[in-house]
Amino acid sequence: MEGRATASTPAALPYYVAFSQLLGLTLVAMTGAWLGLYRGGIAWESNLQFNVHPLCMAIGLIFLQGDALLVYRVFRNEAKRTTKVLHGLLHVFALIIALVGLVAVFDYHRKKGYADLYSLHSWCGILVFVLYFVQWLVGFSFFLFPGASFSLRSRYRASHVFFGATIFLLSVGTALLGLKEALLFKLGAKYSLFEPEGVLANVLGLLLACFGGVVLYILTRPDWKRPSQAEEQALSMDFKTLTEGDSPSSQ
Amino acid sequence: MEGRATASTPAALPYYVAFSQLLGLTLVAMTGAWLGLYRGGIAWESNLQFNVHPLCMAIGLIFLQGDALLVYRVFRNEAKRTTKVLHGLLHVFALIIALVGLVAVFDYHRKKGYADLYSLHSWCGILVFVLYFVQWLVGFSFFLFPGASFSLRSRYRASHVFFGATIFLLSVGTALLGLKEALLFKLGAKYSLFEPEGVLANVLGLLLACFGGVVLYILTRPDWKRPSQAEEQALSMDFKTLTEGDSPSSQ
């Protein structure tokens, strides 16, 4: 770890990351406030079990998933493997919390005798969850499991990044649909009277969209990408020559 | 136009573009089918005026906006200016059709005495429309109006592309919210009985999300970007030397 040249952090990046965290924490807090103020709070063994669902999804599939995507932009000078493990672990936490949220809503529906999986929100939600799990498994097999060759990794990397961003955006869209569903089922025609709950939920919806937008911006700015470090480049060269069967070039 | 070396089109690109068009046309047709089969069709001077709104938005803010983004990937060997004008024109058509859709819903609300702009869908919709209009104006001033310098254009280009893609994705999200709203206001608890209208609208929602995903994929694949042509590179060099005040290098 010694003797590594530290790459400088782009000047504006920390402000954008801080802004994303402010948005993310505010949207989680606002989800909690919405459930506490207008939906009676949260509990597992009661009618309040449903409320576990939106809170878990806001924490897991929005905030933690978004933060997992930002790991490579934030930890620019750590060893690649450390950053990779953190990226994988944050996604595991997000998946587990989302699973709790999923169990909560299915269990609540079962106890109440409600139908499952009839709405667009639920279809998108199941799609997101399955895609997210598959993406994690494939990502783990390629990047953390030691078997995959360097050339296989670098060919898969672009798809991993694209699908990661797409699944995140689909998660944000699914959350917006769920929020709208919860609002319309309860408020109905009262929604048009600018009820405080409706206005608060609309603001929460805008926060969700903004968080998605800011994470996407940080992720896609080419000059904010994590630079390869000296020893990674050397290692990559070794891998490359090994996997492609060339003889190492003289240095 | 003579003597220009034509850049080869990546092998898979035409298939992806064809698939995006199939998705786009299917989603517009399915919106029409939904309104025709379950909402009584379309007319301006009656209760059916509302139905103008979803159809116009599906055509303008989803299909045409998506296609306008793909213009640079599809027309790879046309003169840059032709492609640019087509890009701008498709966005103008999209804006005009969206404006008709917007007038339809406000006029319908006024006649019925309904409140305006209370829902998350309407907030996101107004945001999309304003951002889209501003993006068009700024894009026109920088890229089609002859005043902007080469260096100003190239500095603004990345933001233009990012905001263009973001506004398109926000349009897709807003359409999903609107679809859900229209469904829940009419079906209410019947939505959970897997009514044919609900299932059709859910499939329409998935088509919307898929169209967004495929357009984003075509747009972001680095090796599918439109290559600069020989005379554009020469022109850029001239502009660059002119704007930066360097003397032209000898050739």
Interface residues (C-beta under 8 A of the other chain):
Chain A: Y114 A115 Y118 S119 L120 H121 W123 C124 L127 A158 F162 T166 L169 L170 V172 G173 L176 L177 L179 K180 E181 L183 L184 F185 G188 Y191 S192 L193 F194 G198 A201 N202 G205 L206 A209 G213 L216 Y217 T220 R221 P222
Chain B: Y114 A115 Y118 S119 L120 H121 W123 C124 L127 A158 F162 T166 L169 L170 V172 G173 L176 L177 L179 K180 E181 L183 L184 F185 G188 Y191 S192 L193 F194 G198 A201 N202 G205 L206 A209 G213 L216 Y217 T220 R221 P222
